[in-house]
Amino acid sequence: MLQFSKFVAVRASLAILTLVLVSFIVFSLMELVPGDCAERYVAFKSSQGSVITPEDIQVERIRLGLDQPYVQRWASWIVNAFQGDFGDSCILRVNIAQLLGQKFWLSLGICLSSLTLAYAIAIPVGIISATSNSAVLNNSLRLVSYMGLALPNFLLALMIMLFSTVMFGNSLTGLFSKEFRDAAWSYERVMDFLGHAWLPIFILGWSATAFAIQTVRALMSDEIGKLYVTAASARGVSGGRLLMRYPARHALSPIINSLGFDLNRIFNELPVVALILTLTEAGSLLIEALARSNDQQLAGAIIFMLTASIVAINFITDIILALTDPRVRRSIVG
């Protein structure tokens, strides 16, 4: 129990340190963008017909705290970020926490659902592919897997939208119907959301499933040939019991440990899919902030929240692995 407690404490410390380092990198990138938030704001006011003087810019800098030392501003930003306060959007001039609101959680829910779908399919299919002697089955699964890796998500989204528009007159875009877009959450709004969310979940899970099938198949193929599996088979253990108790148990540990990486990869694909499907969530906001409005404060908040989610998932998976495999605990605390 003491060893496990030490493991949890070490992993929690590493998680917090990772977030602090990431926050420093994100904040530094925000600072490297030409022009600060005060200059962008007064430029916007100038475009509206206001007469702006250098004194106005300096007053705005002081109001935003941009006259303070760099390290002090970063420390203030990270402390507020851990409390869920990212300040105001530089361009939109609204509170970032309120602007993101449910949008980030909708994005995270879509990504997690895509990840769940991918592994719900990939684990049994990968195990079957690694253990089956049927050439037809193996080649068919390989073909499907290669199609998932070769066909980009944005192209799949365009194909589905085109087919749906031609056949049913519905482009399947957005996350809500018009009447539920700004409504309060209710049973009807949840059902409407589920009726729209399945498409981005399927599209994002498409390539993730193909990649996961390849990974599970490779890990299972490697474990099946090891001596401990042969020894168990010689003792009379066979069939599904042999597979799940020995090779699958060891092969799936790396899969659990890679959930954070896979979540990051899915979220990286979300902004492009969001643009095609006109989704109103954090992925589309991130594209808007980076490519159009140059709102680094908003982009930094989204990236930090995503990183925090990935770090949290990695922490949880490490705890799960430590509970099931003592070797994981010893690798950290000795």
C-alpha atoms as one frame of an Amber mdcrd trajectory, in Angstrom:
protein
   0.000   0.000   0.000   2.876   2.356   0.821   4.494   1.656  -2.560   1.234
   2.379  -4.354   0.784   5.656  -2.424   4.299   6.710  -3.382   3.520   5.853
  -7.010   0.355   7.999  -6.988   2.227  10.906  -5.378   5.050  10.724  -7.933
   2.646  10.532 -10.889   0.561  13.425  -9.536   3.704  15.536  -9.158   4.799
  14.687 -12.699   1.338  15.573 -14.026   1.382  18.979 -12.340   4.945  19.637
 -13.528   3.909  18.730 -17.086   1.026  21.207 -16.967   3.283  23.948 -15.632
   5.852  23.361 -18.398   3.150  23.260 -21.063   1.639  26.469 -19.711   5.036
  28.157 -20.001   5.398  27.008 -23.625   1.846  28.079 -24.526   2.231  31.460
 -22.820   5.600  32.029 -24.517   4.090  31.298 -27.931   1.285  33.758 -27.161
   3.908  36.392 -26.333   5.907  35.770 -29.529   3.000  36.760 -31.770   3.656
  40.259 -33.220   1.598  42.903 -31.459   0.099  42.549 -27.998  -3.530  42.461
 -26.963  -3.648  46.214 -26.315  -2.489  47.029 -29.858  -5.023  44.629 -31.385
  -7.848  46.108 -29.350  -7.070  49.719 -30.194  -6.603  48.701 -33.851 -10.126
  47.308 -33.738 -11.409  50.540 -32.175  -9.591  52.506 -34.853 -11.311  50.468
 -37.568 -14.619  51.509 -36.004 -13.796  55.179 -36.521 -12.254  56.027 -33.121
  -9.175  58.228 -32.963  -6.418  56.297 -31.137  -3.298  57.855 -29.672  -0.124
  56.195 -28.301  -1.334  57.214 -24.844  -4.501  55.174 -25.384  -2.392  52.114
 -26.183  -0.310  52.560 -23.033  -3.436  52.974 -20.882  -4.828  49.743 -22.329
  -1.527  47.948 -21.651  -1.643  49.023 -18.018  -5.295  47.938 -17.728  -4.450
  44.490 -19.081  -1.312  44.168 -16.936   0.964  44.019 -19.984   3.385  46.464
 -18.356   4.358  43.847 -15.762   7.443  41.585 -16.117   7.082  38.503 -18.335
   7.545  35.924 -15.559   5.055  37.703 -13.314   2.443  37.709 -16.085   3.040
  34.014 -16.805   2.760  33.119 -13.093  -0.491  35.065 -12.832  -1.827  33.380
 -16.000  -1.032  29.839 -14.838  -2.482  30.393 -11.351  -5.705  31.706 -12.882
  -5.710  28.908 -15.485  -5.628  26.240 -12.776  -8.724  27.943 -11.357 -10.461
  27.903 -14.747 -10.023  31.632 -15.414  -8.256  32.470 -18.694  -9.151  36.128
 -18.760 -10.834  37.812 -21.719 -10.539  37.053 -25.398  -8.261  39.634 -26.981
 -10.386  40.003 -30.100 -13.924  39.131 -28.997 -13.592  40.985 -25.655 -15.611
  38.405 -23.736 -14.607  36.087 -20.897 -12.909  33.005 -22.358 -14.364  30.621
 -19.762 -17.868  31.802 -20.684 -17.067  31.735 -24.389 -15.827  28.150 -24.267
 -18.450  27.064 -21.762 -20.011  23.848 -22.968 -18.149  24.012 -26.301 -14.968
  22.484 -24.929 -16.855  19.758 -23.058 -18.828  18.948 -26.209 -15.539  18.639
 -28.100 -13.992  16.483 -25.399 -17.109  14.306 -25.286 -17.011  13.812 -29.071
 -13.300  12.904 -28.963 -13.739  10.488 -26.034 -16.738   8.878 -27.735 -14.690
   8.454 -30.920 -11.888   6.896 -28.894 -14.323   4.549 -27.140 -15.854   3.527
 -30.465 -12.413   2.929 -31.962 -11.245   0.580 -29.222 -14.610  -1.142 -28.835
 -14.147  -2.247 -32.441 -10.351  -2.524 -32.608  -9.743  -4.747 -29.572 -11.930
  -7.718 -30.576 -11.147  -7.298 -34.286  -7.408  -7.018 -33.610  -7.460 -10.140
 -31.431  -9.408 -12.084 -34.057  -7.048 -10.898 -36.794  -3.980 -11.970 -34.804
  -5.325 -15.417 -33.911  -7.310 -16.407 -37.005  -5.808 -18.750 -39.589  -8.341
 -17.736 -42.248  -6.576 -15.965 -45.109  -9.860 -14.481 -46.347 -10.720 -13.019
 -42.942  -7.228 -11.655 -42.334  -6.972 -10.063 -45.763 -10.447  -8.536 -45.425
  -9.581  -7.013 -42.055  -6.294  -5.726 -43.442  -8.136  -4.107 -46.364 -10.577
  -2.346 -44.036  -7.714  -1.229 -41.800  -5.675   0.107 -44.729  -8.733   1.955
 -46.032  -9.113   3.621 -42.648  -5.486   4.729 -42.669  -5.470   5.848 -46.313
  -8.815   7.684 -46.481  -8.512  11.091 -44.726 -11.220  12.074 -42.270 -12.086
  15.272 -44.148 -12.593  13.325 -47.394 -14.816  10.801 -45.632 -16.848  13.677
 -44.170 -17.300  15.242 -47.608 -18.341  11.888 -49.109 -20.968  11.279 -46.409
 -22.283  14.841 -46.676 -22.553  14.570 -50.471 -24.308  11.206 -50.310 -26.740
  12.409 -47.627 -27.503  15.629 -49.518 -28.155  13.833 -52.819 -30.141  10.940
 -51.344 -31.995  12.582 -48.440 -31.657  16.335 -48.950 -29.899  16.730 -45.577
 -26.225  17.688 -45.318 -25.968  16.375 -41.719 -24.014  19.450 -40.589 -23.961
  21.076 -37.145 -24.420  19.631 -33.673 -27.976  20.865 -33.087 -31.097  21.589
 -35.065 -31.962  25.264 -35.448 -34.596  25.243 -32.716 -32.222  23.656 -30.160
 -29.061  25.637 -31.003 -29.411  28.194 -28.189 -31.940  26.362 -26.016 -31.370
  25.180 -22.459 -30.400  21.547 -21.937 -33.375  19.198 -21.829 -34.167  15.645
 -22.811 -35.247  16.821 -26.259 -32.024  18.801 -26.763 -29.914  15.824 -25.667
 -31.672  13.556 -28.164 -31.256  16.179 -30.882 -27.535  16.412 -30.058 -27.129
  12.631 -30.220 -28.906  12.628 -33.575 -26.215  14.962 -34.939 -23.119  13.960
 -32.950 -22.919  10.414 -34.306 -21.454  11.680 -37.593 -18.353  13.480 -36.213
 -17.898  10.604 -33.744 -17.935   8.094 -36.590 -15.657  10.182 -38.831 -13.084
  10.840 -36.091 -13.245   7.201 -35.013 -12.658   6.011 -38.584  -8.888   6.403
 -38.771  -8.483   5.870 -35.004 -10.112   2.444 -35.364  -7.857   1.468 -38.261
  -4.737   2.554 -36.375  -5.855   0.762 -33.204  -6.580  -2.471 -35.107  -3.040
  -2.485 -36.450  -1.650  -1.833 -32.964  -3.716  -4.514 -31.216  -2.939  -7.045
 -33.934   0.813  -6.389 -33.721   0.863  -6.611 -29.914  -1.234  -9.793 -29.861
   0.901 -11.439 -32.545   4.002 -10.675 -30.521   2.563 -12.027 -27.254   1.066
 -15.211 -28.720   4.477 -16.491 -29.742   6.038 -16.145 -26.288   6.996 -19.096
 -24.109   4.563 -18.374 -21.267   1.645 -18.777 -23.696   3.081 -22.052 -24.973
   3.539 -23.250 -21.383  -0.049 -22.340 -20.502  -1.293 -24.192 -23.575   0.735
 -27.239 -22.546  -1.009 -27.172 -19.143  -4.364 -27.558 -20.880  -5.476 -23.918
 -21.045  -7.018 -23.287 -24.456  -9.465 -21.248 -26.483 -10.743 -17.894 -25.334
  -9.573 -18.511 -21.783  -5.979 -18.834 -22.972  -6.181 -15.715 -25.117  -7.802
 -13.424 -22.548  -5.864 -14.651 -19.528  -2.382 -14.518 -21.042  -1.531 -12.755
 -24.337  -4.491 -10.337 -24.380  -3.902  -9.272 -20.786  -0.302  -8.293 -21.514
  -0.943  -6.932 -25.009  -3.662  -4.530 -23.872  -1.531  -2.794 -21.217   0.297
  -0.638 -23.806  -3.086   0.146 -25.388  -4.402   1.538 -22.109  -1.231   3.539
 -21.656  -1.609   5.159 -25.105  -5.124   6.534 -24.582  -3.823  10.052 -23.945
  -1.782   9.975 -27.170  -4.767   8.728 -29.164  -7.028  11.404 -27.663  -4.537
  14.078 -28.712  -4.400  12.657 -32.242  -8.208  12.662 -32.515  -8.476  16.236
 -31.231  -5.848  17.317 -33.769  -8.164  16.063 -36.517 -11.273  17.656 -34.988
 -10.784  21.263 -36.240 -10.722  20.218 -39.920 -13.777  17.983 -39.465 -15.463
  20.815 -37.534 -14.958  23.210 -40.451 -16.437  20.749 -42.945 -19.413  19.819
 -40.763 -19.826  23.415 -39.454 -19.642  22.304 -35.853 -19.888  24.956 -33.149
 -17.415  23.663 -30.585 -13.825  24.149 -29.410 -12.272  22.700 -32.574 -13.861
  25.349 -34.774 -13.022  28.038 -32.201  -9.380  26.947 -32.280  -9.222  27.300
 -36.069 -10.925  30.680 -35.831  -8.490  31.864 -33.166  -5.329  30.633 -34.920
  -6.025  31.153 -38.607  -8.507  34.009 -38.813  -8.699  36.324 -35.820  -5.179
  35.671 -34.419  -6.722  35.509 -30.938  -3.813  33.891 -29.112  -5.455  34.178
 -25.694  -8.394  32.042 -26.815  -6.156  29.572 -28.661  -3.852  29.267 -25.643
  -6.792  28.526 -23.342  -8.105  25.752 -25.633  -4.649  24.180 -25.994  -4.059
  24.301 -22.239  -7.447  22.708 -21.485  -6.773  19.967 -24.021  -3.352  19.323
 -22.494  -4.884  19.177 -19.021  -7.419  16.601 -20.262  -4.687  14.455 -21.824
  -2.522  14.658 -18.693  -5.526  13.711 -16.540  -6.291  10.691 -18.746  -2.649
   9.605 -18.657  -2.675   9.906 -14.865  -5.828   7.785 -14.605  -4.490   5.116
 -16.974  -1.216   4.970 -15.028  -3.167   4.387 -11.820  -5.190   1.627 -13.511
  -2.030  -0.038 -14.808  -0.371   0.260 -11.403  -3.344  -1.492  -9.787  -3.193
  -4.354 -12.269   0.558  -4.647 -12.857   3.081  -4.290 -10.000   5.888  -3.870
 -12.550   4.506  -0.437 -13.421   4.753   0.684  -9.787   8.323  -0.545  -9.492
   9.321   1.253 -12.696   8.532   4.582 -11.033   9.378   4.200  -7.348  11.939
   1.376  -7.613
